[in-house]
């Protein structure tokens, strides 16, 4: 099975919740003996959806159609993620109470916001690195102080000189727990705040079904996913996508009119429409392929995406381009105009340990699962 065929099989597996009538054709694929399971696991892992695949196969009675060792591996990852998410939700409740009792009501965003809204069919569906909370900048220090008084801590202090370039406080955690929290004062980086900012988000929030947690509106959640994944991380240029986020977009779009969300993102309609259209085609979601979306969608973007799925070379080029334009050129420009940045760069380049760590990061980047 070729790379693109395997990718399509993974997408069809993810889409089964949306199209349960297609179970029979998926069973035929599973029973065909054509699935290279090791490559499948690596591809699903690189797209951060292993735990979701297990839950879908379990719910649709498909686990009996896959090898026992594959089922066991998927279940192990799912159970670990389920347990972690349960702990994260418990701590979110604790943090929410601490801050609200101190006169600050945080807004839960991204994955944890969607989880608290019961968007997913199962607590173990979504893989998350941390939980994101949003407050106004003038509430940041009081919020950190309130959490510190209740035993939460952080390893780094906020660099005052870097505040204009940042959007969140260094990670906060509770000693003894592996769960960390990012306390944001803005939802996106400075260059994208004309598209979405804290003031906009705060004036249009919704509450979780149990009434305890404040989250982004569905429209802002959809826009935030696009900005964070495609623009902030330079992925749109090479049409690089993660199925985890496309699955999120498909679920969020069940709660909001995508056409309306498209029209309220000034200057980025074409890029946003292209991403929605690609998600719709990938998971076969009709509401993401409306005439308005398809009209503004870029055929070139869809072609780049197909090349990305089809060949390793295109994925490699994406990573090189991202490093050059998203990392190195901005750093070089900053060292030219900023004296402190020059000193910091000289310090790093003088350290053989830093250079070794730096090279190891890129060794993993270019040899990681996403490039298999």
C-alpha positions in Angstrom: 0.0 0.0 0.0 1.4 3.4 -1.1 1.8 6.3 1.3 -1.2 8.2 -0.2 -3.4 5.1 0.0 -2.5 4.5 3.6 -3.2 8.2 4.4 -6.7 7.8 2.8 -7.4 4.7 4.8 -6.4 6.6 8.0 -8.8 9.4 7.0 -11.6 7.0 6.2 -11.1 5.5 9.7 -11.3 8.9 11.4 -14.4 9.8 9.3 -16.4 6.7 10.4 -18.2 8.6 13.1 -19.5 11.0 10.5 -20.3 8.2 8.0 -21.2 5.1 9.9 -22.8 3.6 6.8 -19.3 3.1 5.4 -18.4 0.6 8.0 -18.8 -2.3 5.5 -16.2 -0.9 3.1 -13.8 -0.2 6.0 -14.1 -3.8 7.2 -13.3 -5.0 3.7 -10.0 -3.0 3.8 -9.2 -4.2 7.3 -9.7 -7.8 6.3 -7.8 -7.5 3.0 -4.4 -8.1 4.6 -3.1 -5.0 2.7 -2.7 -2.7 5.7 1.0 -2.2 6.7 0.2 -1.9 10.4 3.6 -0.6 11.5 3.5 2.2 9.0 -0.2 2.8 9.9 0.7 3.2 13.6 3.6 5.5 12.7 1.4 7.7 10.4 -1.4 7.9 13.0 1.1 8.8 15.7 2.6 11.6 13.5 -0.9 13.0 13.1 -1.6 12.6 16.9 -4.8 10.5 16.4 -3.8 7.0 17.7 -6.1 7.3 20.7 -8.9 8.5 18.5 -8.5 5.6 16.1 -8.8 3.1 19.0 -12.0 4.7 20.3 -13.6 4.7 16.8 -12.6 1.1 16.2 -13.9 0.1 19.6 -17.2 2.0 19.2 -17.8 0.5 15.8 -16.9 -3.0 16.8 -13.8 -3.1 14.5 -11.1 -4.2 17.0 -11.7 -7.9 16.0 -10.6 -7.0 12.5 -7.1 -5.8 13.4 -4.1 -7.8 14.7 -4.1 -8.3 18.4 -0.8 -6.6 19.0 -2.0 -3.5 17.1 -5.2 -3.4 19.2 -3.2 -3.8 22.4 -0.9 -0.9 21.4 -3.8 1.4 20.5 -5.6 0.5 23.7 -2.5 1.3 25.8 -2.1 4.7 24.3 -5.9 5.4 24.6 -6.0 4.5 28.3 -2.9 6.6 29.1 -4.5 9.6 27.3 -7.9 9.0 29.0 -6.3 9.0 32.4 -4.2 12.1 31.7 -7.3 14.0 30.3 -9.3 13.0 33.4 -6.6 14.4 35.6 -6.3 17.6 33.4 -10.1 18.2 33.7 -9.9 17.7 37.5 -7.1 20.3 37.8 -8.9 22.6 35.4 -11.8 22.5 37.9 -9.5 23.3 40.7 -7.8 26.2 38.9 -11.1 27.6 37.7 -12.4 27.7 41.3 -9.2 29.3 42.6 -9.2 32.1 40.0 -13.0 32.7 40.1 -12.8 33.0 43.9 -10.1 35.6 43.4 -12.3 37.6 41.0 -10.8 36.3 37.7 -12.8 34.1 35.3 -10.5 32.4 32.8 -11.5 31.3 29.3 -10.5 27.8 28.4 -9.3 27.5 24.9 -8.1 25.0 22.2 -8.3 21.3 23.1 -9.2 21.6 26.7 -12.0 24.1 25.9 -13.5 21.6 23.4 -13.1 18.8 25.9 -14.9 20.8 28.6 -17.7 21.5 26.0 -18.2 17.7 25.6 -17.3 18.1 21.9 -15.6 14.8 21.7 -17.4 11.4 22.0 -14.9 10.3 24.7 -12.6 11.9 27.2 -9.7 10.0 25.7 -10.2 11.2 22.1 -8.0 14.3 22.2 -4.2 14.3 22.8 -3.1 17.5 24.5 0.4 18.7 25.5 -1.1 21.1 28.1 -4.2 23.1 29.0 -4.6 26.7 27.7 -6.4 29.4 29.7 -6.9 33.0 28.6 -7.1 36.1 30.8 -6.6 39.8 30.2 -3.0 41.0 30.6 -3.8 43.1 33.7 -5.2 39.8 35.3 -2.0 37.8 34.6 0.1 38.6 37.7 -2.9 38.3 40.1 -3.8 35.0 38.5 -0.2 33.6 38.9 -0.2 34.9 42.5 -3.5 33.2 43.3 -2.3 29.9 41.8 1.1 30.2 43.6 -0.7 30.6 46.9 -2.5 27.2 46.3 0.7 25.3 45.5 1.1 25.8 41.8 4.5 26.8 40.5 6.6 27.6 37.4 10.2 27.0 36.5 10.8 30.2 34.6 9.9 33.8 35.1 8.3 35.9 32.4 11.0 37.8 30.4 9.8 41.4 30.5 11.7 42.4 27.4 10.1 39.6 25.4 6.5 40.4 26.4 5.7 42.2 23.1 6.6 38.9 21.2 4.9 36.5 23.6 1.3 35.4 24.3 1.5 33.3 27.4 3.2 33.0 30.8 5.8 30.2 31.3 4.2 26.9 32.0 2.5 26.5 35.4 2.1 23.1 37.1 1.3 21.4 40.4 4.2 19.6 41.9 3.7 15.8 41.6 1.6 16.2 38.5 2.7 15.8 34.8 -0.1 18.2 33.7 1.0 21.8 32.8 -1.0 24.9 32.0 -0.3 27.9 29.8 -1.9 31.1 31.1 -2.4 33.3 28.0 -3.0 37.0 27.8 -3.6 36.8 24.0 -4.9 33.8 22.0 -2.4 34.3 19.1 0.9 35.9 18.3 1.3 39.6 17.7 1.2 39.4 13.9 -2.3 37.8 13.9 -4.1 39.8 16.6 -6.0 41.9 14.0 -7.7 38.6 13.2 -8.4 37.4 16.8 -7.5 38.9 20.2 -8.5 38.7 23.8 -11.0 41.6 23.7 -12.9 39.9 20.8 -12.9 36.5 22.5 -14.0 37.8 25.9 -17.1 39.5 24.4 -18.4 36.4 22.8 -17.9 33.4 25.1 -20.0 30.4 26.0 -20.3 28.1 29.0 -19.7 24.4 29.3 -22.9 22.2 29.6 -22.4 22.0 33.4 -22.2 25.8 33.5 -18.8 25.8 35.3 -16.3 26.6 32.6 -16.1 29.6 30.3 -14.8 28.8 26.8 -14.4 30.5 23.4 -17.5 30.7 21.2 -17.7 28.0 18.5 -16.9 30.5 15.8 -13.8 31.8 17.5 -12.8 28.2 18.3 -12.9 27.4 14.6 -11.0 30.6 13.6 -8.5 30.0 16.4 -7.7 26.5 15.2 -7.0 27.8 11.7 -4.8 30.7 12.9 -2.9 28.6 15.4 -2.2 25.6 13.2 -1.9 27.1 9.7 -0.7 30.7 10.2 1.3 30.9 13.4 3.3 27.7 12.6 3.8 28.6 8.9 2.0 25.4 7.8 -0.3 27.1 5.2 2.6 27.9 2.9 3.3 24.3 2.2 -0.3 23.0 2.9 1.1 20.9 5.8 -1.7 19.6 8.0 -2.3 17.4 11.1 -5.3 15.2 11.1 -5.8 15.9 14.8 -6.7 19.5 14.0 -8.7 18.6 10.9 -10.8 16.3 13.1 -11.3 19.2 15.5 -12.4 21.5 12.7 -14.9 18.8 11.5 -16.4 18.6 15.0 -16.4 22.3 15.7 -18.2 22.9 12.4 -21.2 20.9 13.7 -21.8 23.8 16.1 -21.2 26.9 13.8 -21.9 28.0 10.3 -18.5 27.7 8.5 -19.6 30.3 5.9 -20.2 32.8 8.6 -16.9 32.1 10.3 -15.2 32.5 6.9 -16.7 36.0 6.3 -15.6 37.3 9.7 -11.9 36.7 9.2 -10.8 39.8 7.2 -8.0 39.4 4.8 -7.6 35.6 5.3 -10.8 34.3 3.6 -8.9 32.6 0.8 -6.5 30.8 3.2 -9.2 29.9 5.6 -11.6 28.7 2.9 -8.7 26.5 1.5 -8.2 24.9 4.9 -11.9 24.3 5.4 -12.3 22.9 1.9 -9.3 20.6 2.4 -10.7 19.3 5.7 -14.1 18.8 4.1 -12.5 16.7 1.2 -10.3 14.8 3.6 -13.0 13.7 6.0 -15.9 14.0 3.5 -17.7 16.7 5.4 -20.3 18.3 3.1 -20.8 21.5 5.3 -17.1 22.3 4.8 -17.4 22.2 1.0 -20.2 24.8 0.5 -20.2 26.9 -2.7 -18.9 30.0 -0.7 -16.0 28.0 0.7 -15.2 26.3 -2.6 -15.3 29.7 -4.4 -12.7 31.2 -2.2 -10.6 28.0 -1.9 -7.2 27.8 -3.6 -6.7 24.9 -6.1 -2.9 25.4 -5.6 -3.3 24.9 -1.9 -5.1 21.6 -2.5 -2.4 20.5 -4.9 0.3 21.3 -2.4 -1.5 19.2 0.2 -1.8 16.2 -2.1 1.9 16.4 -2.9 2.6 16.6 0.8 0.6 13.4 1.5 2.0 11.6 -1.6 5.8 12.1 -1.2 8.3 12.4 1.6 10.3 14.9 -0.5 7.6 17.5 -0.3 7.3 17.1 3.5 11.1 17.5 3.7 11.0 20.7 1.7 8.3 22.0 4.0 10.4 21.5 7.0 13.4 23.2 5.4 11.3 26.2 4.2 9.8 26.5 7.7 13.2 26.5 9.4 14.6 29.1 7.0 11.7 31.5 6.9 10.0 30.7 10.2 13.0 30.3 12.5 16.4 31.4 11.1 15.7 34.5 9.1 13.6 36.1 11.9 16.4 35.3 14.4 19.1 36.7 12.2 17.0 39.9 11.7 16.5 40.2 15.4 20.2 39.8 16.2 21.0 42.6 13.7 18.7 45.2 15.3 18.7 44.1 19.0 21.9 44.2 21.1 20.6 41.8 23.8 19.6 39.3 21.1 23.1 39.5 19.7 24.6 38.7 23.1 22.3 35.8 23.6 23.1 34.4 20.2 26.9 34.7 20.8 26.4 32.9 24.1 24.6 30.0 22.5 27.0 29.6 19.7 29.9 29.6 22.1 28.4 26.6 23.9 29.2 23.2 22.4 26.5 21.6 24.6 23.9 24.0 23.1 25.1 23.2 19.5 24.8 19.4 20.2 21.3 19.9 21.6 20.3 22.1 18.6 21.6 19.5 16.1 19.8 16.7 17.9 16.5 18.5 17.7 16.8 18.7 13.9 17.9 15.1 13.7 14.7 14.1 15.3 12.7 16.6 13.2 13.9 15.1 9.9 13.8 11.5 11.0 10.7 11.6 13.0 7.4 9.7 12.4 6.1 12.5 10.2 8.7 11.8 7.6 8.4 8.0 7.5 
